[in-house]
Amino acid sequence: MQDSVPDERIHAVRRFNRFYTRKIGVLKKGLLDSPLSLAEGRVLYELAQREHMTASELAQEIGLDSGYLSRMLKTFHSRGLIVRTVAEGDGRQILLTLTARGREMFATINERSRDEISGLLAKLGASDQAQLVAALDRVERLLGERSDRGGPAYILRPHQPGDIGWIIHRHSVLYAEEYGLDIGFEAFVARIAASFIENFDHRCERCWIAEREGEIAGSVVLINEGKGVAKLRLLYVEPKARGLGIGTRLVGECICFARRAGYRKVTLWTNDILVSARRIYEAAGFHLEREEPHHSFGRDLVGQYWELHLRAH
């Protein structure tokens, strides 16, 4: 019962709420100097985490009144941020998908948010950063957010010793199990990974590791190809971690970093059998440039070259 909670504890939580909302600037007119409100920014974020969502799924995910959300989505549609499509097999279901313009706006806000939080954390030492993250994790657990979402969230972190070897191992195992690729694929991945480690330049290259429950759940690397071109490589998500938006998030981090690093475009090479990955690339704004059949890794495949132009020259 509410009466059983001491007033000083209620005041302490309210004081923290006032402190944190002021600290991260959510009371400003626009979210991170954008034309969106805080609620609109949250809706944009959720839409960016999945390829498709229905309005009812979205309302349930963030706890918004359906009428308020409906008006917000109409505004998004009029601004060209989303498209609506009828779900296959169920004409009553309307799927919401971000347009290229919507994903560009999300990427801009996401980058600004990342930079802002990075600025806050940079004022702390490594030990204090770890304590803060652990405290936030404890708050989530105590308030039940983690259990409400059906499991712990994931974090993204830079690569550490041993991670690249694990990436080679999991790529080899998963691609053999799911696509029937032979051991030649392991050699292919190992060459990419070895080159990344040997030539790694932290100023213009990155590896992101998604970690969930203390285990690696996925990864991606961004490599400098020279002449203002970055290449996205080695994207994968563990089967038990799929459906959480990790692949979309990893690709989004690559794009945000590439913009900050001053690249003019991001390229990638994949094969047509990787349907889920291709959907993520397309949703992020990549365009298929060309295809070519080849026989590799024990299979007849169709290689695909994709590009994302970041700024005009």
Backbone hydrogen bonds, N-H to C=O, Kabsch-Sander energy under -0.5 kcal/mol:
donor,donor_aa,acceptor,acceptor_aa,energy
4,S,1,M,-1.3
5,V,2,Q,-1.9
9,R,6,P,-0.8
10,I,6,P,-1.6
11,H,7,D,-2.8
12,A,8,E,-1.7
13,V,9,R,-2.1
14,R,10,I,-2.3
15,R,11,H,-2.6
16,F,12,A,-2.1
17,N,13,V,-2.4
18,R,14,R,-2.2
19,F,15,R,-2.4
20,Y,16,F,-3.1
21,T,17,N,-2.4
22,R,18,R,-1.6
23,K,19,F,-2.3
24,I,20,Y,-2.4
25,G,22,R,-0.6
26,V,21,T,-1.5
27,L,21,T,-0.6
28,K,25,G,-1.3
31,L,36,L,-3.3
32,L,30,G,-0.6
33,D,30,G,-1.0
34,S,31,L,-1.1
41,G,37,S,-2.5
42,R,38,L,-2.0
43,V,39,A,-2.1
44,L,40,E,-2.5
45,Y,41,G,-2.2
46,E,42,R,-2.3
47,L,43,V,-2.2
48,A,44,L,-1.6
49,Q,45,Y,-0.7
49,Q,46,E,-0.8
50,R,47,L,-0.7
53,M,96,L,-1.3
55,A,94,I,-0.5
58,L,54,T,-2.2
59,A,55,A,-2.7
60,Q,56,S,-2.2
61,E,57,E,-2.2
62,I,58,L,-1.9
63,G,59,A,-1.6
64,L,59,A,-0.9
69,L,65,D,-2.7
70,S,66,S,-2.4
71,R,67,G,-2.0
72,M,68,Y,-1.9
73,L,69,L,-2.7
74,K,70,S,-1.8
75,T,71,R,-1.7
76,F,72,M,-2.3
77,H,73,L,-2.4
78,S,74,K,-2.3
79,R,75,T,-1.7
80,G,77,H,-1.2
81,L,76,F,-2.8
82,I,76,F,-0.6
83,V,97,T,-2.5
85,T,95,L,-2.1
87,A,90,D,-0.5
87,A,93,Q,-2.8
90,D,87,A,-1.5
93,Q,90,D,-1.6
94,I,92,R,-0.5
95,L,85,T,-3.6
95,L,93,Q,-0.6
96,L,53,M,-3.7
97,T,83,V,-2.0
99,T,81,L,-2.2
103,R,99,T,-2.6
104,E,100,A,-2.0
105,M,101,R,-2.2
106,F,102,G,-2.4
107,A,103,R,-2.7
108,T,104,E,-2.0
109,I,105,M,-2.5
110,N,106,F,-3.3
111,E,107,A,-2.2
112,R,108,T,-2.2
113,S,109,I,-2.7
114,R,110,N,-2.4
115,D,111,E,-2.5
116,E,112,R,-2.3
117,I,113,S,-2.6
118,S,114,R,-2.6
119,G,115,D,-2.1
120,L,116,E,-1.7
121,L,117,I,-2.7
122,A,118,S,-2.3
123,K,119,G,-0.6
123,K,120,L,-0.8
124,L,121,L,-2.1
129,Q,125,G,-2.5
130,A,126,A,-2.1
131,Q,127,S,-2.0
132,L,128,D,-2.5
133,V,129,Q,-2.5
134,A,130,A,-2.2
135,A,131,Q,-2.3
136,L,132,L,-2.4
137,D,133,V,-2.3
138,R,134,A,-2.0
139,V,135,A,-2.1
140,E,136,L,-2.3
141,R,137,D,-2.1
142,L,138,R,-2.8
143,L,139,V,-2.3
144,G,140,E,-0.6
144,G,141,R,-0.8
145,E,140,E,-1.6
146,R,140,E,-0.8
148,D,144,G,-2.1
149,R,145,E,-1.3
150,G,147,S,-1.4
151,G,146,R,-2.0
155,I,211,E,-2.4
157,R,209,I,-2.1
159,H,207,C,-0.6
163,D,160,Q,-2.4
166,W,162,G,-1.6
167,I,163,D,-2.3
168,I,164,I,-2.1
169,H,165,G,-2.2
170,R,166,W,-2.9
171,H,167,I,-2.4
172,S,168,I,-2.3
173,V,169,H,-2.3
174,L,170,R,-2.7
175,Y,171,H,-2.5
176,A,172,S,-1.3
177,E,173,V,-2.4
178,E,174,L,-3.1
179,Y,175,Y,-1.4
180,G,176,A,-1.0
181,L,175,Y,-1.8
182,D,297,F,-2.4
185,F,182,D,-2.0
186,E,182,D,-0.5
187,A,183,I,-1.5
188,F,184,G,-1.9
189,V,185,F,-2.6
190,A,186,E,-2.5
191,R,187,A,-2.0
192,I,188,F,-1.8
193,A,189,V,-2.7
194,A,190,A,-2.7
195,S,191,R,-2.2
196,F,192,I,-2.1
197,I,193,A,-2.3
198,E,194,A,-2.6
199,N,195,S,-1.9
200,F,196,F,-0.5
200,F,197,I,-0.7
204,C,201,D,-1.5
205,E,201,D,-1.5
206,R,222,L,-1.6
208,W,220,V,-2.6
209,I,157,R,-3.1
210,A,208,W,-0.5
210,A,218,G,-2.7
211,E,155,I,-3.1
211,E,209,I,-0.5
212,R,215,E,-3.1
213,E,153,A,-0.5
215,E,212,R,-1.9
217,A,210,A,-3.9
218,G,210,A,-1.1
219,S,236,Y,-2.0
220,V,208,W,-1.5
221,V,233,R,-2.6
222,L,206,R,-2.9
223,I,231,K,-2.7
225,E,223,I,-0.6
225,E,229,V,-2.7
226,G,229,V,-0.7
229,V,226,G,-1.1
230,A,265,K,-2.3
231,K,223,I,-2.9
232,L,267,T,-2.8
233,R,221,V,-2.8
236,Y,219,S,-1.9
238,E,217,A,-3.0
241,A,238,E,-1.8
242,R,239,P,-1.2
244,L,241,A,-0.9
249,R,245,G,-2.3
250,L,246,I,-2.8
251,V,247,G,-2.2
252,G,248,T,-2.4
253,E,249,R,-2.4
254,C,250,L,-1.8
255,I,251,V,-2.1
256,C,252,G,-2.5
257,F,253,E,-2.5
258,A,254,C,-2.6
259,R,255,I,-2.1
260,R,256,C,-2.2
261,A,257,F,-2.5
262,G,258,A,-0.5
262,G,259,R,-1.2
263,Y,258,A,-2.2
264,R,228,G,-2.6
265,K,228,G,-1.5
266,V,308,L,-2.6
267,T,230,A,-2.8
268,L,306,W,-1.9
270,T,304,Q,-2.3
272,D,302,V,-2.3
274,L,271,N,-2.0
275,V,273,I,-1.8
278,R,274,L,-2.2
279,R,275,V,-1.9
280,I,276,S,-1.7
281,Y,277,A,-2.3
282,E,278,R,-2.5
283,A,279,R,-2.4
284,A,280,I,-1.7
285,G,282,E,-1.4
286,F,281,Y,-2.4
287,H,307,E,-3.0
289,E,287,H,-0.5
289,E,305,Y,-3.3
290,R,305,Y,-1.2
292,E,303,G,-2.1
294,H,301,L,-2.7
296,S,294,H,-0.7
296,S,299,R,-1.9
299,R,296,S,-1.8
301,L,294,H,-3.4
301,L,299,R,-0.6
303,G,292,E,-2.7
303,G,301,L,-0.5
304,Q,270,T,-3.3
305,Y,290,R,-2.5
306,W,268,L,-2.5
306,W,304,Q,-0.5
307,E,287,H,-2.2
308,L,266,V,-2.4
310,L,264,R,-3.0
311,R,264,R,-1.2
